[in-house]
Amino acid sequence: MTQTARKEIVDHRPAGELGSSPLVQNFGIGVRQLRRARGWSQEQLAENSNLNRSYIGEIERGTAIASLVTVEKLATALTLTPSALLTRGESIHQQNLVRGLELMAIAC
């Protein structure tokens, strides 16, 4: 019996064209908050993380999906562990859920 090779379909469109997920959006918000808390411009974060400034902007807007290598570079530049940087985005997501529930309760 021969095995049929499975072809993996990979979508290479930018995140903005795919409809950015809350995870991607909140990760970007977390990066922006941490960058601003340090008083850095996007250019300074780009230089410290060895990334392109426009790519930093795309990550912050949630229009680019950061790879694990990019997460590691950003975390190192921001003096965090990669997991702490990812957790920041998850925390923002949870805060937004709570705010949404509070607004729904007020509206009722």
N, CA and C atoms as an extended XYZ file, in Angstrom:
324
Properties=species:S:1:pos:R:3:atomname:S:1:resname:S:1:resid:I:1 pbc="F F F"
N         0.840       -1.160        0.000 N   MET     1
C         0.000        0.000        0.000 CA  MET     1
C         0.896        1.236        0.000 C   MET     1
N         0.665        2.150       -0.897 N   THR     2
C         1.485        3.361       -0.963 CA  THR     2
C         0.825        4.472       -0.170 C   THR     2
N         1.677        5.296        0.395 N   GLN     3
C         1.153        6.437        1.140 CA  GLN     3
C         1.006        7.613        0.201 C   GLN     3
N        -0.074        8.299        0.345 N   THR     4
C        -0.295        9.506       -0.445 CA  THR     4
C         0.318       10.674        0.300 C   THR     4
N         1.132       11.446       -0.396 N   ALA     5
C         1.754       12.609        0.236 CA  ALA     5
C         0.682       13.658        0.513 C   ALA     5
N         0.658       14.094        1.748 N   ARG     6
C        -0.298       15.135        2.117 CA  ARG     6
C         0.314       16.483        1.797 C   ARG     6
N        -0.463       17.319        1.177 N   LYS     7
C        -0.004       18.681        0.897 CA  LYS     7
C        -0.608       19.600        1.933 C   LYS     7
N         0.259       20.344        2.596 N   GLU     8
C        -0.198       21.305        3.583 CA  GLU     8
C        -0.477       22.618        2.863 C   GLU     8
N        -1.632       23.151        3.097 N   ILE     9
C        -1.989       24.431        2.498 CA  ILE     9
C        -1.588       25.517        3.477 C   ILE     9
N        -0.738       26.405        3.028 N   VAL    10
C        -0.271       27.504        3.856 CA  VAL    10
C        -0.710       28.794        3.204 C   VAL    10
N        -1.350       29.642        3.974 N   ASP    11
C        -1.803       30.930        3.460 CA  ASP    11
C        -0.740       31.970        3.775 C   ASP    11
N        -0.152       32.535        2.744 N   HIS    12
C         0.946       33.488        2.932 CA  HIS    12
C         0.490       34.935        2.889 C   HIS    12
N        -0.809       35.167        2.897 N   ARG    13
C        -1.292       36.546        2.904 CA  ARG    13
C        -0.983       37.182        4.250 C   ARG    13
N        -0.772       38.515        4.269 N   PRO    14
C        -0.552       39.204        5.544 CA  PRO    14
C        -1.759       39.042        6.456 C   PRO    14
N        -1.533       39.180        7.755 N   ALA    15
C        -2.605       38.990        8.735 CA  ALA    15
C        -3.789       39.901        8.465 C   ALA    15
N        -3.537       41.123        8.012 N   GLY    16
C        -4.622       42.058        7.734 CA  GLY    16
C        -5.581       41.544        6.687 C   GLY    16
N        -5.090       40.794        5.724 N   GLU    17
C        -5.939       40.240        4.689 CA  GLU    17
C        -6.679       39.004        5.171 C   GLU    17
N        -6.183       38.374        6.202 N   LEU    18
C        -6.809       37.166        6.729 CA  LEU    18
C        -7.883       37.501        7.749 C   LEU    18
N        -7.916       38.706        8.238 N   GLY    19
C        -8.804       39.049        9.328 CA  GLY    19
C        -8.090       38.724       10.628 C   GLY    19
N        -7.409       39.685       11.165 N   SER    20
C        -6.545       39.489       12.318 CA  SER    20
C        -7.318       38.940       13.517 C   SER    20
N        -6.718       38.006       14.206 N   SER    21
C        -7.340       37.385       15.374 CA  SER    21
C        -7.123       38.260       16.604 C   SER    21
N        -7.944       38.057       17.640 N   PRO    22
C        -7.722       38.800       18.888 CA  PRO    22
C        -6.326       38.557       19.459 C   PRO    22
N        -5.798       37.357       19.301 N   LEU    23
C        -4.452       37.070       19.799 CA  LEU    23
C        -3.427       37.973       19.130 C   LEU    23
N        -3.502       38.095       17.820 N   VAL    24
C        -2.558       38.936       17.069 CA  VAL    24
C        -2.749       40.402       17.442 C   VAL    24
N        -3.998       40.845       17.518 N   GLN    25
C        -4.289       42.235       17.874 CA  GLN    25
C        -3.758       42.571       19.272 C   GLN    25
N        -4.054       41.711       20.235 N   ASN    26
C        -3.660       41.986       21.615 CA  ASN    26
C        -2.162       41.852       21.838 C   ASN    26
N        -1.514       40.966       21.090 N   PHE    27
C        -0.055       40.890       21.156 CA  PHE    27
C         0.530       42.226       20.713 C   PHE    27
N         0.017       42.768       19.624 N   GLY    28
C         0.494       44.057       19.119 CA  GLY    28
C         0.263       45.190       20.099 C   GLY    28
N        -0.906       45.192       20.730 N   ILE    29
C        -1.200       46.215       21.732 CA  ILE    29
C        -0.205       46.112       22.889 C   ILE    29
N         0.087       44.886       23.311 N   GLY    30
C         1.045       44.681       24.397 CA  GLY    30
C         2.433       45.183       24.038 C   GLY    30
N         2.870       44.906       22.812 N   VAL    31
C         4.183       45.389       22.364 CA  VAL    31
C         4.200       46.911       22.385 C   VAL    31
N         3.147       47.530       21.868 N   ARG    32
C         3.075       49.000       21.844 CA  ARG    32
C         3.121       49.569       23.266 C   ARG    32
N         2.342       48.994       24.181 N   GLN    33
C         2.323       49.486       25.561 CA  GLN    33
C         3.699       49.386       26.211 C   GLN    33
N         4.353       48.257       26.028 N   LEU    34
C         5.680       48.075       26.616 CA  LEU    34
C         6.702       49.024       26.000 C   LEU    34
N         6.623       49.215       24.686 N   ARG    35
C         7.542       50.137       24.008 CA  ARG    35
C         7.353       51.550       24.545 C   ARG    35
N         6.105       51.977       24.623 N   ARG    36
C         5.819       53.332       25.107 CA  ARG    36
C         6.204       53.506       26.577 C   ARG    36
N         6.008       52.452       27.382 N   ALA    37
C         6.380       52.524       28.802 CA  ALA    37
C         7.872       52.773       28.969 C   ALA    37
N         8.663       52.330       28.001 N   ARG    38
C        10.108       52.565       28.034 CA  ARG    38
C        10.493       53.889       27.391 C   ARG    38
N         9.498       54.580       26.833 N   GLY    39
C         9.759       55.853       26.178 CA  GLY    39
C        10.449       55.700       24.834 C   GLY    39
N        10.298       54.528       24.211 N   TRP    40
C        10.949       54.249       22.939 CA  TRP    40
C        10.031       54.557       21.766 C   TRP    40
N        10.640       54.990       20.689 N   SER    41
C         9.943       55.095       19.411 CA  SER    41
C         9.959       53.714       18.754 C   SER    41
N         9.181       53.572       17.690 N   GLN    42
C         9.237       52.320       16.935 CA  GLN    42
C        10.636       52.094       16.385 C   GLN    42
N        11.302       53.174       16.000 N   GLU    43
C        12.657       53.059       15.478 CA  GLU    43
C        13.612       52.502       16.529 C   GLU    43
N        13.462       52.961       17.775 N   GLN    44
C        14.339       52.470       18.838 CA  GLN    44
C        14.086       50.994       19.131 C   GLN    44
N        12.812       50.583       19.150 N   LEU    45
C        12.516       49.171       19.363 CA  LEU    45
C        13.050       48.344       18.202 C   LEU    45
N        12.897       48.845       16.992 N   ALA    46
C        13.399       48.129       15.819 CA  ALA    46
C        14.915       47.943       15.909 C   ALA    46
N        15.602       48.996       16.292 N   GLU    47
C        17.059       48.914       16.407 CA  GLU    47
C        17.471       47.934       17.502 C   GLU    47
N        16.797       47.992       18.635 N   ASN    48
C        17.144       47.118       19.764 CA  ASN    48
C        16.772       45.659       19.533 C   ASN    48
N        15.823       45.412       18.629 N   SER    49
C        15.395       44.039       18.360 CA  SER    49
C        15.901       43.520       17.012 C   SER    49
N        16.640       44.363       16.302 N   ASN    50
C        17.167       43.992       14.984 CA  ASN    50
C        16.041       43.627       14.015 C   ASN    50
N        14.985       44.437       14.049 N   LEU    51
C        13.851       44.276       13.142 CA  LEU    51
C        13.637       45.578       12.384 C   LEU    51
N        12.828       45.539       11.364 N   ASN    52
C        12.518       46.706       10.563 CA  ASN    52
C        11.448       47.541       11.248 C   ASN    52
N        11.581       48.865       11.227 N   ARG    53
C        10.624       49.753       11.875 CA  ARG    53
C         9.212       49.561       11.342 C   ARG    53
N         9.062       49.414       10.042 N   SER    54
C         7.715       49.251        9.482 CA  SER    54
C         7.095       47.925        9.933 C   SER    54
N         7.924       46.909       10.145 N   TYR    55
C         7.432       45.626       10.636 CA  TYR    55
C         6.945       45.765       12.080 C   TYR    55
N         7.653       46.547       12.884 N   ILE    56
C         7.217       46.824       14.257 CA  ILE    56
C         5.820       47.461       14.210 C   ILE    56
N         5.639       48.426       13.319 N   GLY    57
C         4.333       49.076       13.184 CA  GLY    57
C         3.243       48.099       12.796 C   GLY    57
N         3.550       47.189       11.885 N   GLU    58
C         2.571       46.186       11.465 CA  GLU    58
C         2.211       45.257       12.619 C   GLU    58
N         3.192       44.870       13.414 N   ILE    59
C         2.929       44.020       14.577 CA  ILE    59
C         2.036       44.765       15.562 C   ILE    59
N         2.370       46.014       15.839 N   GLU    60
C         1.594       46.798       16.795 CA  GLU    60
C         0.162       47.017       16.330 C   GLU    60
N        -0.056       47.142       15.034 N   ARG    61
C        -1.413       47.315       14.486 CA  ARG    61
C        -2.153       45.996       14.324 C   ARG    61
N        -1.460       44.884       14.503 N   GLY    62
C        -2.088       43.580       14.351 CA  GLY    62
C        -2.261       43.162       12.910 C   GLY    62
N        -1.479       43.752       12.006 N   THR    63
C        -1.574       43.397       10.589 CA  THR    63
C        -0.468       42.448       10.154 C   THR    63
N         0.423       42.103       11.082 N   ALA    64
C         1.469       41.116       10.807 CA  ALA    64
C         1.497       40.123       11.964 C   ALA    64
N         1.684       38.874       11.627 N   ILE    65
C         1.766       37.828       12.637 CA  ILE    65
C         3.242       37.573       12.932 C   ILE    65
N         3.632       37.830       14.166 N   ALA    66
C         5.034       37.668       14.557 CA  ALA    66
C         5.388       36.186       14.674 C   ALA    66
N         6.521       35.818       14.107 N   SER    67
C         7.023       34.447       14.255 CA  SER    67
C         7.591       34.279       15.658 C   SER    67
N         7.892       33.052       16.012 N   LEU    68
C         8.506       32.804       17.316 CA  LEU    68
C         9.859       33.489       17.433 C   LEU    68
N        10.603       33.529       16.352 N   VAL    69
C        11.906       34.202       16.361 CA  VAL    69
C        11.711       35.697       16.612 C   VAL    69
N        10.689       36.276       15.994 N   THR    70
C        10.394       37.695       16.192 CA  THR    70
C         9.954       37.951       17.626 C   THR    70
N         9.121       37.079       18.176 N   VAL    71
C         8.699       37.213       19.575 CA  VAL    71
C         9.930       37.205       20.477 C   VAL    71
N        10.853       36.305       20.201 N   GLU    72
C        12.074       36.226       21.004 CA  GLU    72
C        12.897       37.513       20.886 C   GLU    72
N        13.035       38.046       19.678 N   LYS    73
C        13.798       39.291       19.482 CA  LYS    73
C        13.151       40.455       20.222 C   LYS    73
N        11.826       40.563       20.115 N   LEU    74
C        11.119       41.645       20.802 CA  LEU    74
C        11.238       41.497       22.313 C   LEU    74
N        11.047       40.286       22.802 N   ALA    75
C        11.137       40.046       24.244 CA  ALA    75
C        12.523       40.398       24.771 C   ALA    75
N        13.549       39.990       24.066 N   THR    76
C        14.918       40.290       24.485 CA  THR    76
C        15.140       41.796       24.528 C   THR    76
N        14.687       42.493       23.500 N   ALA    77
C        14.843       43.952       23.460 CA  ALA    77
C        14.094       44.613       24.614 C   ALA    77
N        12.949       44.056       24.981 N   LEU    78
C        12.122       44.624       26.044 CA  LEU    78
C        12.470       44.037       27.420 C   LEU    78
N        13.543       43.270       27.479 N   THR    79
C        14.039       42.598       28.693 CA  THR    79
C        12.959       41.758       29.376 C   THR    79
N        12.308       40.951       28.559 N   LEU    80
C        11.297       40.006       29.027 CA  LEU    80
C        11.618       38.633       28.467 C   LEU    80
N        10.968       37.625       29.004 N   THR    81
C        11.027       36.314       28.372 CA  THR    81
C         9.968       36.288       27.278 C   THR    81
N        10.142       35.453       26.269 N   PRO    82
C         9.102       35.347       25.235 CA  PRO    82
C         7.733       35.001       25.832 C   PRO    82
N         7.716       34.122       26.820 N   SER    83
C         6.426       33.751       27.415 CA  SER    83
C         5.781       34.939       28.122 C   SER    83
N         6.568       35.791       28.771 N   ALA    84
C         6.015       36.978       29.431 CA  ALA    84
C         5.426       37.942       28.409 C   ALA    84
N         6.074       38.063       27.264 N   LEU    85
C         5.559       38.938       26.218 CA  LEU    85
C         4.243       38.398       25.666 C   LEU    85
N         4.170       37.109       25.443 N   LEU    86
C         2.929       36.501       24.962 CA  LEU    86
C         1.831       36.589       26.022 C   LEU    86
N         2.192       36.404       27.265 N   THR    87
C         1.221       36.482       28.357 CA  THR    87
C         0.629       37.876       28.460 C   THR    87
N         1.429       38.877       28.133 N   ARG    88
C         0.941       40.263       28.152 CA  ARG    88
C        -0.250       40.404       27.208 C   ARG    88
N        -0.131       39.861       26.017 N   GLY    89
C        -1.235       39.911       25.059 CA  GLY    89
C        -2.459       39.176       25.561 C   GLY    89
N        -2.270       38.033       26.196 N   GLU    90
C        -3.383       37.266       26.754 CA  GLU    90
C        -4.063       38.049       27.876 C   GLU    90
N        -3.281       38.729       28.691 N   SER    91
C        -3.826       39.540       29.775 CA  SER    91
C        -4.697       40.669       29.214 C   SER    91
N        -4.244       41.293       28.153 N   ILE    92
C        -5.016       42.355       27.505 CA  ILE    92
C        -6.327       41.780       26.976 C   ILE    92
N        -6.270       40.594       26.398 N   HIS    93
C        -7.474       39.930       25.886 CA  HIS    93
C        -8.474       39.701       27.023 C   HIS    93
N        -7.999       39.206       28.164 N   GLN    94
C        -8.876       38.956       29.306 CA  GLN    94
C        -9.488       40.262       29.830 C   GLN    94
N        -8.693       41.333       29.885 N   GLN    95
C        -9.202       42.631       30.333 CA  GLN    95
C       -10.308       43.118       29.404 C   GLN    95
N       -10.120       42.935       28.089 N   ASN    96
C       -11.134       43.356       27.126 CA  ASN    96
C       -12.417       42.549       27.276 C   ASN    96
N       -12.296       41.258       27.574 N   LEU    97
C       -13.477       40.432       27.801 CA  LEU    97
C       -14.248       40.924       29.017 C   LEU    97
N       -13.538       41.230       30.098 N   VAL    98
C       -14.182       41.716       31.315 CA  VAL    98
C       -14.871       43.047       31.042 C   VAL    98
N       -14.191       43.944       30.344 N   ARG    99
C       -14.802       45.238       30.010 CA  ARG    99
C       -16.067       45.042       29.192 C   ARG    99
N       -16.010       44.115       28.241 N   GLY   100
C       -17.183       43.840       27.412 CA  GLY   100
C       -18.344       43.324       28.243 C   GLY   100
N       -18.062       42.443       29.176 N   LEU   101
C       -19.111       41.922       30.057 CA  LEU   101
C       -19.686       43.028       30.947 C   LEU   101
N       -18.813       43.906       31.448 N   GLU   102
C       -19.271       45.011       32.277 CA  GLU   102
C       -20.168       45.944       31.481 C   GLU   102
N       -19.790       46.228       30.236 N   LEU   103
C       -20.612       47.113       29.398 CA  LEU   103
C       -21.953       46.461       29.091 C   LEU   103
N       -21.943       45.145       28.857 N   MET   104
C       -23.201       44.448       28.592 CA  MET   104
C       -24.095       44.492       29.821 C   MET   104
N       -23.501       44.357       31.006 N   ALA   105
C       -24.290       44.407       32.244 CA  ALA   105
C       -24.898       45.788       32.455 C   ALA   105
N       -24.156       46.829       32.126 N   ILE   106
C       -24.652       48.197       32.253 CA  ILE   106
C       -25.811       48.421       31.286 C   ILE   106
N       -25.675       47.881       30.075 N   ALA   107
C       -26.693       48.077       29.039 CA  ALA   107
C       -27.997       47.358       29.360 C   ALA   107
N       -27.929       46.320       30.191 N   CYS   108
C       -29.152       45.550       30.512 CA  CYS   108
C       -30.004       46.215       31.492 C   CYS   108
